C-alpha cells in the first residue's frame, strides 16, 4: 500500500543532518512510501536546498519554498501533485506552524523532531527529542505521552564509507604525517570570509611544519562558482591525479566534495565554526577547535528581534557588532558538543581571528596526543549511539499503520 510521507525542513543543516539519514532507513524499511520534501522559509537558506534534496534516496518530489508558500496560502499543490488519503507530516526543522498548516491541509497527522522548540501541541501527535537533557527541559510544557527520547539523528547522518587506508589512497595522503581539515560552513556569506581566514592560517601552519596535509571538505550546498569567486586573488582551483586543490603561490589544499565525513574522519584535527557541523564532527569522535570570529559580525546569522534590528538602514552595522558582542558575552558555549556536555570539551576561540595566532593554537592541540585521545572518547560518549533514524521511521510506520486500521 502506497502512503505519503511529507518531510518539512527549512535549511541545509536540517536537510542533511536530519532528513537524509531518516530517508535512508525509510527507503530500506518501506520502499513503498512516497516521499515529499517541503522546504519552508529560512533566512539562512543557501539557495541549493531543493537541488540537494532531490538527490536523497527515494524522494518522489521536492516542493520549493516559493511553491510551498503559494500552495499553503491558496491554490493547488505544485504541478497538481496529488496526495493519498493515508500519510504523515514529519517536521525536521524551521517553524512548527508549517507542520500544523500542512497536516491540516492534507488531513495527515504530524510528528516532530526537535531539540528545543515545543508548540502547537494540540496538532502535533508526538515530539521526538535527542536526549534526557532536552526531554527534561521540554517536559515542563508538554505531557509525557507526547514526548519521546529517540537519540541524536546527527550521529546517524555523520557516517563514513571508506576505511582510513581507502581514503588516504583516494586523496593521495600519507597517514604517517599530520592531517588537518578546515570546515568553512555551507552558507556563502560565512564561507567567503572563513576561506580567507583558513588560507592565511594554512600559510603559517605549513611554515612551521611543511609535512602537514590540509583538507577542505566542501558542503554539498556550495557550488563551484561560489568557490571560484571566494578564492579570487588568493589562489585558483587545479586538478591533479584525479583530485581538486586550491593552489596558492605557497601551497596546495585538497578539496573534497564527496565522502565529506571520511575527509574529516581521516584528519588528526578538525578546525570549524559554530553550527551543526560541530555535532557531526563530534559524532565521528574527531577532536576539533571551533573558531568564532567576533570581528566578522556581518557574516554571523541573527534570529528574531536581533535580525530585524540589524536590518535598520545606516545603523545596522553598528547594531550588529554590539549584538554579537553581547551574544558572545552571554553565551557560555557555542559548539553543540560543549552545550550537550555542559562543559568545555573542545576549545572555542571566540575573538578576532589572527591567522598566525590561530596557527599556533592549532599546532599546540595537534601536538597534544593525550588531549586528542581524551577528547575523542568524551565526544563519542556525549553524542550517543546510532539508531535514532530507525526510531523515527518506526514512529512514521506506526502512525501510518494505525491510521490504516
C-alpha positions in Angstrom: 0.0 0.0 0.0 1.4 3.3 -1.1 1.3 6.1 1.5 2.7 9.7 1.7 5.5 10.9 4.0 5.9 14.7 3.9 9.1 15.9 5.4 9.4 19.6 6.4 12.8 21.2 6.7 14.0 24.8 6.3 17.7 24.7 5.7 20.9 22.9 4.8 21.7 21.6 8.2 18.2 20.1 8.8 18.1 18.5 5.4 21.5 16.9 5.6 21.7 16.0 9.3 18.1 15.0 10.0 16.1 14.3 6.8 18.8 12.4 4.9 19.6 9.6 7.5 15.8 9.1 8.1 15.2 8.8 4.4 17.9 6.1 4.1 16.3 4.0 6.7 12.7 4.6 5.4 13.7 3.6 1.9 15.2 0.4 3.3 12.3 -0.5 5.6 9.4 0.8 3.5 10.2 1.4 -0.2 6.5 1.8 -1.0 6.5 5.1 0.9 6.1 8.1 -1.4 8.3 10.8 -0.1 7.8 14.6 -0.5 10.2 17.1 0.9 8.8 20.6 1.6 11.3 23.4 2.1 9.9 26.1 4.2 11.2 29.8 4.5 14.6 30.3 6.1 16.6 33.5 6.3 19.8 31.4 6.3 19.0 29.3 3.3 21.8 28.6 0.9 19.6 28.5 -2.2 20.6 25.0 -3.1 18.4 23.1 -0.6 15.9 21.9 -3.3 18.7 20.8 -5.6 20.4 18.7 -2.9 17.2 17.3 -1.6 16.3 15.9 -5.0 19.4 13.6 -4.7 18.3 12.0 -1.5 17.2 8.3 -1.6 13.6 7.5 -2.5 12.5 11.1 -2.9 9.5 11.4 -5.2 9.2 15.2 -5.2 10.6 18.4 -3.7 8.5 21.4 -3.1 10.5 24.7 -3.0 9.8 27.5 -0.6 8.2 29.6 -3.3 5.9 26.7 -4.4 5.0 25.9 -0.8 4.0 29.5 0.1 1.9 29.8 -3.0 0.2 26.5 -2.2 -0.3 26.8 1.6 -2.0 30.2 1.3 -4.3 29.3 -1.6 -4.2 27.4 -4.8 -3.4 23.8 -5.7 -0.2 21.8 -4.9 2.7 22.5 -7.3 2.2 20.7 -10.7 -1.2 19.5 -9.4 0.6 16.9 -7.1 -2.0 14.5 -5.6 -1.6 13.0 -2.2 -3.1 9.8 -1.0 -5.6 9.6 1.9 -3.0 7.9 4.1 0.0 9.9 5.1 2.0 11.7 7.7 3.8 15.1 8.1 7.3 14.8 9.7 8.7 18.1 11.0 12.5 18.3 10.9 13.3 22.0 11.3 12.0 25.5 11.0 8.7 26.9 12.3 6.3 24.3 13.8 3.5 26.3 12.4 4.3 24.9 8.9 3.8 21.4 10.2 0.4 22.4 11.5 -0.7 24.1 8.3 0.4 21.2 6.1 -1.1 18.5 8.4 -4.5 20.3 8.4 -4.4 20.9 4.7 -3.6 17.3 3.9 -5.6 15.9 6.8 -2.5 13.9 8.0 -1.2 13.5 11.5 2.1 15.3 12.3 5.1 14.3 14.4 8.2 16.5 15.1 11.9 16.1 15.8 13.1 18.9 17.9 15.9 20.0 20.2 14.4 23.0 21.9 11.0 24.0 20.4 7.6 22.9 21.6 4.4 24.5 20.2 1.1 23.8 18.7 0.8 20.8 21.0 -2.8 20.2 20.1 -2.0 19.5 16.5 1.3 17.6 16.9 0.9 13.9 17.8 4.4 13.4 19.1 7.6 15.3 19.8 10.8 13.3 19.4 13.9 14.6 21.2 17.5 13.6 21.2 18.3 13.1 24.9 17.3 13.3 28.5 18.6 16.8 28.8 16.2 18.0 26.1 13.3 15.9 27.5 13.8 17.4 31.0 13.8 20.9 29.6 10.7 20.4 27.4 8.7 18.2 29.8 7.6 21.3 31.7 5.4 22.4 28.8 4.1 19.1 27.5 2.6 15.8 28.8 4.9 12.8 28.9 2.8 10.8 26.5 3.6 13.3 23.8 7.4 13.3 24.4 9.8 10.6 23.4 13.6 10.3 23.6 15.0 8.7 20.4 18.6 9.8 20.2 20.6 12.2 18.1 19.9 12.0 14.4 23.2 13.7 13.6 25.0 10.6 14.8 23.3 8.5 12.1 23.9 11.1 9.4 27.6 11.5 10.1 28.9 8.2 8.9 32.0 7.2 6.9 32.1 5.0 3.9 35.8 4.4 3.4 38.5 3.0 5.6 41.3 5.3 6.5 43.5 3.4 4.1 41.0 3.7 1.3 40.5 7.4 2.0 44.3 8.0 2.0 44.7 6.2 -1.3 41.8 8.2 -2.9 43.2 11.5 -1.9 47.0 10.7 -2.1 47.5 11.3 1.6 50.3 10.0 3.9 48.9 8.6 7.1 52.3 9.0 8.7 52.1 12.8 8.5 49.6 15.1 10.3 46.3 15.8 8.6 44.1 18.8 9.4 40.6 19.5 7.9 39.2 23.1 7.7 35.4 23.2 7.6 34.1 26.6 6.3 30.4 26.1 6.6 27.6 25.8 4.0 26.4 29.3 3.7 28.0 31.6 1.1 28.3 34.7 3.4 30.2 32.7 6.0 32.2 30.6 3.5 33.5 33.7 1.7 35.1 35.0 4.9 36.2 31.8 6.6 38.0 30.5 3.4 40.2 33.6 3.6 41.0 33.1 7.3 41.8 29.4 6.7 44.1 30.1 3.7 46.1 32.7 5.7 46.2 30.3 8.7 47.4 27.4 6.4 50.4 29.5 5.3 51.6 29.8 8.9 50.9 26.2 9.7 53.0 25.0 6.7 55.8 27.3 7.5 56.1 25.7 10.9 55.6 22.1 9.7 55.7 21.5 5.9 54.6 17.9 6.4 51.1 18.9 7.5 48.4 17.9 5.0 45.4 20.1 4.7 41.8 19.3 3.6 38.8 21.4 3.0 35.7 19.2 2.9 33.1 21.1 0.8 29.4 21.2 1.8 27.1 19.8 -0.9 25.2 23.1 -0.6 28.2 25.1 -2.0 28.6 25.5 -5.8 31.8 25.6 -7.8 31.0 29.2 -8.9 31.0 30.3 -5.2 34.3 28.7 -4.5 36.0 30.3 -7.6 34.7 33.7 -6.5 35.7 33.3 -2.9 39.4 32.5 -3.6 39.8 35.0 -6.4 43.0 36.9 -5.8 44.3 34.3 -3.3 44.5 31.2 -5.4 42.9 29.0 -8.1 41.4 25.6 -8.4 43.5 22.9 -10.1 43.0 19.2 -10.8 45.8 16.8 -10.2 45.8 13.0 -10.0 42.0 12.9 -10.1 41.6 15.3 -7.2 40.9 19.1 -6.9 43.1 21.5 -4.9 43.2 25.2 -4.0 46.6 26.3 -5.3 48.2 29.5 -3.9 51.7 30.8 -4.5 53.0 28.9 -1.5 50.9 25.7 -1.0 48.0 23.4 -2.0 45.0 22.4 -0.1 42.9 19.3 -1.0 39.2 19.9 -1.8 36.7 17.1 -1.3 33.1 17.4 -2.4 32.2 13.7 -1.8 32.9 11.5 1.2 33.0 14.6 3.3 32.7 12.7 6.6 35.6 10.4 5.5 37.7 13.5 4.8 37.0 14.8 8.3 37.5 11.4 9.9 40.9 10.8 8.4 42.1 14.0 9.9 44.0 14.2 13.1 42.3 17.5 14.0 39.3 19.5 12.6 39.0 23.3 12.6 35.4 24.5 12.3 32.9 27.2 13.0 29.7 27.1 15.2 26.8 25.1 13.9 25.5 21.5 13.2 29.0 20.6 11.9 30.4 20.7 15.4 28.0 17.9 16.3 28.7 16.0 13.1 32.5 16.1 13.9 31.8 15.1 17.5 29.8 12.1 16.2 32.9 10.9 14.4 34.8 11.2 17.6 37.1 13.7 16.0 39.0 16.3 18.1 38.3 19.9 16.9 38.8 23.5 17.5 36.0 26.0 17.0 36.6 29.5 15.7 34.0 32.2 16.4 35.3 35.4 14.6 33.6 38.1 16.6 35.1 40.8 14.3 33.2 39.3 11.4 29.8 40.3 12.8 28.3 40.7 9.3 28.7 37.0 8.5 27.1 35.6 11.6 23.3 34.8 11.4 20.8 36.5 13.6 17.3 35.5 14.7 14.1 37.1 15.7 14.2 40.7 17.0 18.0 40.8 16.6 17.7 40.1 12.9 15.1 42.8 12.5 17.3 45.4 14.3 20.3 44.6 12.1 18.2 45.4 9.0 17.7 49.1 10.0 19.4 51.3 7.4 22.6 53.2 8.4 22.9 51.9 11.9 22.6 48.2 11.1 26.4 47.5 11.0 26.9 49.2 14.4 24.0 47.3 16.0 25.2 44.0 14.6 28.6 44.4 16.2 27.1 45.3 19.5 24.6 42.4 19.4 27.3 39.9 18.5 29.5 41.0 21.4 26.5 40.8 23.8 25.6 37.3 22.5 29.2 36.3 22.8 29.4 37.5 26.4 26.1 35.9 27.5 26.6 32.6 25.7 28.6 30.0 27.7 29.2 27.6 24.8 28.5 27.9 21.1 29.6 24.4 19.9 26.9 21.7 20.2 29.1 19.1 22.0 30.0 21.6 24.7 26.4 22.6 25.1 25.3 19.0 25.4 28.1 18.2 27.9 27.6 21.4 29.8 31.4 21.8 29.9 34.2 22.7 27.5 35.3 19.6 25.7 36.6 21.3 22.6 38.3 24.7 22.7 36.2 27.7 21.5 38.3 30.5 20.1 35.9 33.5 20.4 37.8 36.5 19.3 39.2 38.3 16.3 40.9 35.5 14.5 44.6 36.4 13.8 45.9 33.7 11.4 49.4 33.5 12.9 48.0 33.1 16.4 45.4 30.7 15.2 48.1 28.5 13.6 50.0 28.4 16.9 46.8 27.3 18.7 46.2 24.6 16.2 49.8 23.3 16.4 49.5 23.2 20.2 46.5 20.9 20.1 47.9 18.9 17.2 50.9 18.0 19.3 48.9 17.1 22.4 48.1 13.4 21.8 46.7 12.9 25.3 44.2 15.6 24.7 43.2 14.1 21.4 42.7 10.7 22.9 40.7 12.1 25.9 38.6 14.3 23.6 37.8 11.5 21.1 36.5 9.3 23.9 34.4 12.1 25.5 32.9 13.2 22.2 31.7 9.7 21.4 30.2 9.4 24.9 28.1 12.6 24.8 26.8 12.1 21.2 25.5 8.7 22.0 24.9 5.6 19.8 23.4 5.3 16.3 19.8 4.3 15.8 17.7 7.5 16.1 16.7 7.3 12.4 15.3 3.8 12.8 13.2 5.1 15.7 11.8 8.0 13.6 10.9 5.5 10.9 9.2 3.3 13.4 7.1 6.2 14.6 6.2 7.0 11.0 5.2 3.5 10.2 3.3 3.0 13.5 1.3 6.2 12.8 0.6 5.1 9.2 -0.5 1.6 10.1 -2.6 2.8 12.9 -4.5 5.1 10.7 -5.0 2.4 8.1 -6.6 0.0 10.5 
